[in-house]
């Protein structure tokens, strides 16, 4: 599996890992994730904004998991 892995693959795998595992944060605490994203607390408290944040992170996590799958 790792015989074709070279140093040029490391940045892609690092970004894929960061976005895959970082994308899980809104699933557990969407309000905190919105605040960490840089939006004000008044927006983070809104349930509709939290739903959009969860859907957005699900999309990013899926794309990143696909990158891992393609490397396998």
LOKOLLUM-583404 format. One record per residue (C-alpha): residue number from 1; residue in three letters; x, y, z. Coordinates in nm, 4 decimals. Layout:
% residues N
+------+-------+----------+----------+----------+
: nunu : zakol :       px :       py :       pz :
+------+-------+----------+----------+----------+
:  NUM :   ALA :        X :        Y :        Z :
...
+------+-------+----------+----------+----------+
***
This chain:
% residues 72
+------+-------+----------+----------+----------+
: nunu : zakol :       px :       py :       pz :
+------+-------+----------+----------+----------+
:    1 :   UNK :   0.0000 :   0.0000 :   0.0000 :
:    2 :   UNK :   0.2784 :   0.2445 :   0.0851 :
:    3 :   UNK :   0.5238 :   0.1428 :  -0.1863 :
:    4 :   UNK :   0.4126 :   0.4262 :  -0.4185 :
:    5 :   UNK :   0.3874 :   0.6885 :  -0.1427 :
:    6 :   UNK :   0.6342 :   0.9735 :  -0.1848 :
:    7 :   UNK :   0.7087 :   1.2986 :  -0.0045 :
:    8 :   UNK :   0.4925 :   1.4945 :  -0.2479 :
:    9 :   UNK :   0.1841 :   1.3123 :  -0.1173 :
:   10 :   UNK :   0.2317 :   1.4363 :   0.2394 :
:   11 :   UNK :   0.0697 :   1.7828 :   0.1960 :
:   12 :   UNK :  -0.2395 :   1.6325 :   0.0345 :
:   13 :   UNK :  -0.2739 :   1.3694 :   0.3035 :
:   14 :   UNK :  -0.2213 :   1.6317 :   0.5745 :
:   15 :   UNK :  -0.4977 :   1.8534 :   0.4335 :
:   16 :   UNK :  -0.7260 :   1.5524 :   0.3920 :
:   17 :   UNK :  -0.6678 :   1.4485 :   0.7538 :
:   18 :   UNK :  -0.7207 :   1.7992 :   0.8883 :
:   19 :   UNK :  -1.0440 :   1.8549 :   0.6994 :
:   20 :   UNK :  -1.1780 :   1.5069 :   0.7663 :
:   21 :   UNK :  -1.1284 :   1.5123 :   1.1398 :
:   22 :   UNK :  -1.1837 :   1.8869 :   1.1759 :
:   23 :   UNK :  -1.5108 :   1.8520 :   0.9897 :
:   24 :   UNK :  -1.6535 :   1.6380 :   1.2683 :
:   25 :   UNK :  -1.6644 :   1.9301 :   1.5135 :
:   26 :   UNK :  -2.0032 :   2.0723 :   1.4011 :
:   27 :   UNK :  -2.1664 :   1.7310 :   1.4424 :
:   28 :   UNK :  -2.1008 :   1.7432 :   1.8153 :
:   29 :   UNK :  -2.1219 :   2.1179 :   1.8906 :
:   30 :   UNK :  -2.2356 :   2.3316 :   1.5987 :
:   31 :   UNK :  -2.2557 :   2.6541 :   1.7999 :
:   32 :   UNK :  -1.8910 :   2.6242 :   1.9061 :
:   33 :   UNK :  -1.7841 :   2.5441 :   1.5499 :
:   34 :   UNK :  -1.9617 :   2.8515 :   1.4130 :
:   35 :   UNK :  -1.7912 :   3.0709 :   1.6706 :
:   36 :   UNK :  -1.4518 :   2.9179 :   1.5859 :
:   37 :   UNK :  -1.5280 :   2.9896 :   1.2212 :
:   38 :   UNK :  -1.5369 :   3.3575 :   1.3188 :
:   39 :   UNK :  -1.9064 :   3.4437 :   1.3194 :
:   40 :   UNK :  -2.0686 :   3.6287 :   1.6104 :
:   41 :   UNK :  -2.2442 :   3.4482 :   1.8932 :
:   42 :   UNK :  -2.5860 :   3.5826 :   1.7872 :
:   43 :   UNK :  -2.5547 :   3.3928 :   1.4610 :
:   44 :   UNK :  -2.4103 :   3.0828 :   1.6270 :
:   45 :   UNK :  -2.7184 :   3.0460 :   1.8471 :
:   46 :   UNK :  -2.9595 :   3.0267 :   1.5520 :
:   47 :   UNK :  -3.0660 :   2.6664 :   1.4816 :
:   48 :   UNK :  -3.0864 :   2.7254 :   1.1055 :
:   49 :   UNK :  -2.7240 :   2.8444 :   1.0967 :
:   50 :   UNK :  -2.6212 :   2.5378 :   1.2931 :
:   51 :   UNK :  -2.7973 :   2.3106 :   1.0434 :
:   52 :   UNK :  -2.6178 :   2.4774 :   0.7535 :
:   53 :   UNK :  -2.2849 :   2.4421 :   0.9330 :
:   54 :   UNK :  -2.3450 :   2.0698 :   0.9858 :
:   55 :   UNK :  -2.4372 :   2.0188 :   0.6192 :
:   56 :   UNK :  -2.1351 :   2.2155 :   0.5052 :
:   57 :   UNK :  -1.8985 :   2.0170 :   0.7228 :
:   58 :   UNK :  -2.0577 :   1.6909 :   0.6063 :
:   59 :   UNK :  -1.9765 :   1.7883 :   0.2477 :
:   60 :   UNK :  -1.6157 :   1.8733 :   0.3307 :
:   61 :   UNK :  -1.5716 :   1.5569 :   0.5372 :
:   62 :   UNK :  -1.7068 :   1.3464 :   0.2500 :
:   63 :   UNK :  -1.4678 :   1.5031 :   0.0009 :
:   64 :   UNK :  -1.1735 :   1.4506 :   0.2353 :
:   65 :   UNK :  -1.2695 :   1.0900 :   0.3034 :
:   66 :   UNK :  -1.2836 :   1.0413 :  -0.0731 :
:   67 :   UNK :  -0.9248 :   1.1658 :  -0.1004 :
:   68 :   UNK :  -0.8204 :   0.9020 :   0.1539 :
:   69 :   UNK :  -1.0131 :   0.6369 :  -0.0376 :
:   70 :   UNK :  -0.8423 :   0.7297 :  -0.3628 :
:   71 :   UNK :  -0.5014 :   0.6961 :  -0.1968 :
:   72 :   UNK :  -0.5869 :   0.3420 :  -0.0923 :
+------+-------+----------+----------+----------+
***
